[in-house]
């Protein structure tokens, strides 16, 4: 049903939806898509069950988003809440990788790696398996009357679709808890309610998007086709119909007669297979279009036809605007993958990844925060000594109990460092114990002896060291009259 404007009954606000029945195809790009689909699905569904030993008392799931424990684990990497900037860095890297892919081969992300494409491809495979590989049979099945055979096939197809969607939602929640334990709890109806809610939401969205919305997500809902069009250039490779070789198109017999008569004839036999296999129903022969996701299936279909008709393959191929123009002028093709745009993206990706790797490799597993008393800022004792108070917070970021040594530098000679909290002493330092993955707040008093000739305010440095020699410091001040 279409909505029409009040002023013009003939103009529609949106196009009527026409269901697409992609034909099965075999070839290089189809095999590549199957390989990526299989690898991607295997990683997504089974990665939560991969184990990684982190020591006693630590989760052994290789990839885990531990919200109660406020940790993100990725094999040997552990991200803490205060390190959310790593997530920001990953998002920036992902954006530049997307830009680089676009600069090299247009919407290659859309055609091979986008979750919408991958799951829709899987749903198409199930549809062909249940309803038939021949697209015309599937069309006739939809258009025909409801029989027991039709009902059986439709029920089977949708049951498999829902099963895949359910597994998709179930796999997602396994990344937020110990997978084997959560699977057992889900099966025995003992899992948290939020887990069932997320599974239900993702089951519904996957079933809707991959089973019904399909190409409409790529054409109308996704913003990337509009964005990438502004980022691409004439050197980027896109799936293209080589009109200089294919036109004028016609049937095989007609083209052979034209060639025999010495008249121009293209290699395109106008079979329509490139359109029949396209998951978005795009006719690539009409030129670049927003609906084309650059999956390359039309290349496989055309190559099959060219091979059967005894003509060279790659009438449809990954091509760029530069070489299309050069062939029209009779010039040799030029390939330029390394250019300022791609170099810039690659350098930015390497720089951000390198910075994050350096930060991970040099980060401290201990932390120290110091806050000077505001009122009073100092106390002059009856014996002439001067006392300053501080609130000190110690951070132990690892899963074992640690003993820290807290000292202070920059104070007058003979100054004392004291605390009312349980602590040992080591010369002029305090020995403090902090539990695993905890913070400890203590009250510290620094006393400068009488006659120490203190200036009005001097800078001091608190030094925290663990048993391994790892050290962190923070600066503050010591007030005097």
N, C-alpha and C positions, 0 to 999 in steps of 0.2 A: 504494500500500500504506500502511495506516495503523497506527500503533503504539497499542496499547490498554493502559490501566493494569491492574495486577494486581487491584486491589480492585473495579473496575467495568469489566466487559468491554464495556459499551456506550459508555463515554466515550472520546474520542480526544484525543491530545495535540496534534494539529494537523489542519487541514482538508485533505481530499483536493484535489489540484490539478485544476482543470478548465481546459482550454485555452480561451483566448478568441479569437474570430474577429471582430475589429472590422470593421464595414461601412465602405465608403468614404462620404464625406460632402463636400458643398460648402457654402461659406458664408463669412461674415466671419472667423470665428475660424480656420477651416481655412486660409484664405488667409494670415492673419497667422502661423500656425504654419509654413506653407511658406516664407514670407519670412524668418522667423527661422532656420529650418533651413538655407536656402540661404546666407544671409549668414554664419551661424556656421560652416558647413562650409567655405565659401570662405576665411574668415579662418584657420581652423585648418590647413587643408591647404596653403594657398599663401603664408601670411605668412613662412615661413622663406626664401622665394625673393626677398622684397623687399629691395632694396639701400639702404644709407645710407652716404654718404661721411663718414668720420671722419679722413681724412688718411692720409699715407704710413705704412705699417707697421701700420695698425690694421684690424681686421676690418670688412668693409663689409656685414655682414648686419644688417638693421634690428633684429631681435629675436634675441638670442643669449645663451645661458647658457654662458659660457666657463669651464668648470671648471678646465682646466689653467692658464689665465691669471688665474683667480680674479676674474672680472668678470661682471656681468650688464649687457647692453646692451639698451636699449629706445629706438630711434630716437636722439634727442639726449641721452637720460639714460644715465649710466654709474654703476653701483652697485658699490662696492668691498666686500671681505669684511668690513671693520670697520663697515660700514653696514648690517648685517643688521637693524637696527631699522626700516629702510624696509619690509622684508618683513613685519615684525610690524605696522607701521602699515597696510599694504595688507590684511592679514588682518582687522584690526579694522574697517577701513572696509567690507570685504566683508560682515562680520557685521552691521554696522549697516544696510547697504543691504538685506540680507536681512530684517532686522527691519522696516525701513520698507516694503518690498514686502508683507510679511505684514500690517502695520497697514492698508495701503490695499486690498489685494485678496487676502488669504489666501495660498493656495499657488500664486500666479501663477508663482513661480520654477519649481515642479515642473511646471506645465503647459506652459511655453514655453521655458525656458532650461536646465533641468537636462540635463547630458550623457546621462544614462540615458534621459530622455524623447526627446531629439533623435535619438539613434542608434536607439532602439527604433522611433520613428516612421519612420525611413529603412528599417529592416528590414521593417516592415509594408508600406511602399510597394513594396519589392522582392517581397514575398510576394504581394501583389495583382497585380503585373505578371506574375509567372510562373504563379501558380496560379489567377488569376481574381479580378476585383473583387467578384464576388458571394460573400458569406460562406458561403452555403449550399453552393455548389459546392466551396469549400475544405473544408468539413466533410465533404462526401460523398467528396472525394478522399482525405482522411485515413482515413475509415471504410471505404473500398472496398478491394478486393483489390489486390495489387501487380502492376501491369501495366507494360509498357514505357513507356506514356504517363506513368504515375505516377512511375516511376523517373526518367525523363528530366526531369520538372518538379522533383522533389525534388533531384536532383543539380544542376540549373541554379540553383535557389534557394540551396542551401547554398554552391555555388561563388561566387556573387555575394556572399553574406554574408561568406565568408572573404576575398574580395578587398577588401571594404570594411573589414573588421577589420584586414587586413594593411596597407592604406593608412593606417589610423588609427595603428597602431603605428609604421609607417615615418615618418609625419609628425612624431610625437612626438620621435624621436631627432634629427630635423633641427634642432631648436631648440638642440641641444648641440654642434653643429659646423657648419662652412660647408656649407650645404645642397647646392649643386651638386657640390662635391667629394665629400661623403659619399654622394650618390646614385650617382656614378660608382664609388666604392669598394665600395658595396654590390652594384652590378651585376656588378663584376668579382671579387667575393669577396675583396676586399682590406681591407674595413672591420674595425675592432676587434671581437673576439668579443663584448664587452659590448653593442655595437649590435645584433647579431643576437639576443642573449638578450632585450633589452628589446623588440624587435619581436615576438619569439615570445610573450613574456608578455602584451603588450598585444593582440596578435592573438587569443590564446586568451580573454582576459578580455572583450574586446569581443564576440566571437562568442558566448560563453556568456551574458553579461548581456543583450545586446540580442536575441539569437536565441532563448534558452530561458527565462532567469529573468524577463525582461520585467516585468510588473506586480508580480511577487513581490518585486522589489527595492523598489518604492515602498511596498508594503503591509507587508512583514515585515522587510526588512533596513535600510531607511533610517530614521535617528532623527528626521529633521526633522518628519514628521507629528506625532509626539508632542510635540516641542519647540514647534512653532508653535501648537499647540492651547492651550498655556499662555501664549502671548504675544499672542494675538488678543483683540479686544474686540467689542462688539456693533455697532460702526460699520464694521468691516471688511467689504468686499464679497466674497461667495463665490457660486459657481454654485449657484443655488437653484431649486427647483420651487415656483412660486407656487400653493400649495394653495388659497388663498382664491379663486382664479379657476379652477383646474383641477378641483376636486372638487365634486360626486361625478363621477368619471370613468366613461366608458362608450363604446361604439361610436358612430360618427357618427350612424347611423340612430337608435339608441336615445336619444341625447342630443337629437336633433331632435324626436323624439316627445314626450319629457319637456317640452321647452320649449313645444311646441305645446299641451300639456295644462296649461301653467302651473306645472309642477313644477320643482324645482331640478335643474340639469344643468350639469356643468362643461365647460370647453373641451377637456380632455384626452380624446382618443379612444382611449386605451389601446392605441396601435399598437406600443409597445415600441421605437421607433426610437432613443430616447435611450439605452437600454441597449445596443442593437445596435452603436452607433458608439463606445461608451466603451472606451478601451484597457485599462481595469482591470475592466470588467464591472460597474460600479456602477449601481444603479437610483437615480437622483437623486431620484425621487419619494418615497423612503423617508426623506428628510431628510439632514442633514449626516452624512457618513461619512468615516472615516479613509482609505478607499481612493480617494476622489475627489481627483484631482490638479488640479482647477480648470482644465482645458484648454479648456473651452467648446465642445467638439465636439457635446455633447448640445444645446446652444443652437442650433447650425446645423441639426441634424437636426429638432428640434422646430419651428423657424421654417419649414422646408421643408414640413412637414406642415400647419402652421397656414395657410400661404399656399395650399396645395392645397385645404384645406377652407373657405377664405374666412373665416378667423378672425384676430383680431389676433395678431401675432407676440410673442415674448418671454414665452411662458408659462413657459419656463425662461430665467433671466437672471441676471446678476450682481446680487445683492441683499444687503442686510444685515438683521440681526435687528431693528433699530430700525424700518425701513420695513415689514417683515413685520407687526410688531405694530401699526403705525399704520394699515395698510390694513385690518386686522381691525376696528379701531375706527372706520373710515370717515374717517380723517384723511389729509391730504396728505403726500406723501413729503418727507423732509428729507435733504439730502446734506451731510456734514460731513467733508471731506477734511483740513482744517486743524484740528487739535486738539492738546492738549499732547503726546500720544504721538508724533505725526508730526513736530511742530515740534522736539521733543527729538532725535529721530533725525536729522533734517535738519541741525540745528545741530551735533551731534556729528560728522556726516560732513563738513560744511564746515570745522569747526575742525581736525580731524585732517588733512584734505587740505591746508588752508591752512598748517598747521604743517610738513608734509612739503615743500610747495612752497617755503616760506621757508627751510627748512633746506637744500634742494637749491640754492637760488639764492645762499645766503651761505656755503656750505661752502668750505673752503680746499683747494687742490690740492697743498699742501705740509704737512709735519708735522714736529714737533720734540719729542723726548723727552730729558730730562736726568736722570742718576743720579749723585748725589754719592758719592765714595769713602767707604766705611764705616771702613776701617782702613788707614792713619791718616786721621782726618778733616781734619787739617792738618799741614803740615810747617813748622817754624821754621828758616829757613836761617841759615848762619853770619853773613851780612851783616845779619841782623835782619829780612829780608823774610819774608813768610808766603805759603805756597803751598797751594792747594786743587786737588784733582784731580776731574775729572768724565768720565763716559762720555756722549757725546752721539750720538744717533741722528737722522739727517736722513731725511725721507721725500719722495720725488718721485713723485707720484701720476699724472702725465701721461706721454704716450708720446714725449716729446722730452727730450733732455738739458738739465738746468737748472744754472745757476750761482747759488749762494746766498751771501748775506752774513750771517755770524754775528757778533753783537756781544753785549756784556753791559752791563747797567745796574745801578747801585746799589752798585758797588764803590768803594773809596777812590780818590782822584785819583792818577793815575800808575800804576794797575794795568795789568798786561800780560796779554793773551790769547794763548796759544801752543798749538801742536799739533805732534806729530811726524809727522802724516800730510801728504801732498802738499797744499799750499794756498798761495794767494796772500794778499796783505795789502792792506788799504785802511784807512789811518789806524790805528784801534785794533780793526779787525774782521778776520775771516778770510774769504777767498774760497774757496768749496768747490764742487766739481762733483759732481753726482749723476746717474747714468745713468737712462735712461727706465724708469719703473715699477719703481724700485729703492729700497732703503734703504741708507744708508751710516753706519757706526758709526766714530767717531773718538774719540781720547783728547785731552782739552782740559785745559790747566793754566792757572789764574788765579793770578797772583802780585801780592800787594800790597806796595808798597815799604816799606822800614824807616821807622819814625817816622810811619806813616800814621794812628796813633791809632785802630786798629780796635777795635771793641767785640768782646765775646766771640763774638757771632753776629749777622750782619746778613743781611737778605733781599736777594737779587739776582734779576735777570730776564734770561734769555737771549732774544735777539731774532733771528729768522730772516726774511730778506727775499729774494724772488726778483727777477728782472729786471723784472717788471711792477709791482713795488711791493707785491705781496701780502705780508702780514706775519703771522707767528704768534709767540706768546711762551709761555714757561713759566717758572714761579718755582722758585727753589731757595734755598740759603743759602751764606754764606761764613763759615767758622769761623776763629777767632783765639784765642790764649791768653787 
